[in-house]
Amino acid sequence: MHDTKPSEMQSIQKRVFLVSMKELGFSGFSISYLPVEGTALAGYSYLRSGKFWTRTRWTRYVGTTFVFDSKASSHAEEKYSSSNYWTDEEFKPMFTLPSSITVSDGEVLANFPPAINYSGDIDLGEKDEGFAINYSVSDYEGDSVTVTERLNGIVQRIYTPDLDTMQTFQSVSQENFLTILNGNHMLTIEAKDDKDDAIPINIMFNKAVHNASISLQEPLPALFIP
C-alpha cells in the first residue's frame, strides 16, 4: 500500500494498523521526544527492511510522523524522518482490517451485533385471544438492521425497523390469532446487521380457544327469527 494523501482518504477500502518505532526495537532513549507505543517485537525481522511510515508521532512537533529507514546509519537518531509533509514513503502494515473496523493505539473496536430489546415473559402460558408482543432493536454503530419474525420456525415477516423504536410482532394480533390452531407455539425474533446476528428471542404460548360466539352487526328481520 503506497502513500495516501488526506484528500484521497475516502477511497481507502482497507484500514491498516501500522507498526510503531517502539515495536521496531527503539526504546526512546536515543531519540529525544520519541513516545513509547506498544512492546518491542521479536521474530519480525521483515519489518526492519525498507523505508516506510510508522504510526509514531513526534510529540515535539505537531504533525510530524517517524519514518523507519533500514538503509540509514546504525545510529537511532538517523533512522527517522522529521518531515511534516507527504512523501513517496510506503506503509508497511502489521495487518489489514476491513474499513468498517475502528482502530486506535492499543485498541481495536470491532463491530457489535444488534440487540433485541424485549422485557416480557418468554413463557406466556395459555392464550384465548390475540395479544401484543412489543420489542425494539438497537445497534451500537447505528447500522441498518434486518428483523425476521417467525411462528414455529416459519418466516412471517422480514423488515428493516427504525432503531430504538417500539415494534409489534404481527402474527399474534387479534386478526392473525384466529388463523392459528390450538396447541403450543413458539414465536422467534431475529435481527442482524451486515456483519453479525443478534441473540434471538424465543417466546412460547399455548393457544386454547374452546368456545366461540357470533354477534350480528344488525338484527335479523322478524321473518327469519325461528
HELIX and SHEET records of a PDB file:
HELIX    1   1 PRO A    6  SER A   11  5                                   6    
HELIX    2   2 SER A   45  ARG A   48  5                                   4    
HELIX    3   3 ALA A   76  GLU A   78  5                                   3    
HELIX    4   4 GLN A  170  VAL A  172  5                                   3    
HELIX    5   5 GLN A  174  PHE A  177  1                                   4    
HELIX    6   6 ALA A  222  PHE A  224  5                                   3    
SHEET    1   A 2 LYS A  14  LEU A  18  0                                        
SHEET    2   A 2 PRO A  93  PRO A  98 -1                                        
SHEET    1   B 3 THR A  65  ASP A  69  0                                        
SHEET    2   B 3 LYS A  51  ARG A  57 -1                                        
SHEET    3   B 3 GLU A  90  PHE A  91  1                                        
SHEET    1   C 2 THR A 102  SER A 104  0                                        
SHEET    2   C 2 GLU A 107  LEU A 109 -1                                        
SHEET    1   D 3 ALA A 115  ASN A 117  0                                        
SHEET    2   D 3 ASN A 134  SER A 138 -1                                        
SHEET    3   D 3 GLN A 167  THR A 168 -1                                        
SHEET    1   E 5 ASP A 123  LYS A 127  0                                        
SHEET    2   E 5 ILE A 201  LYS A 207  1                                        
SHEET    3   E 5 GLY A 183  LYS A 192 -1                                        
SHEET    4   E 5 THR A 146  LEU A 151 -1                                        
SHEET    5   E 5 ILE A 154  TYR A 159 -1                                        
END                                                                             
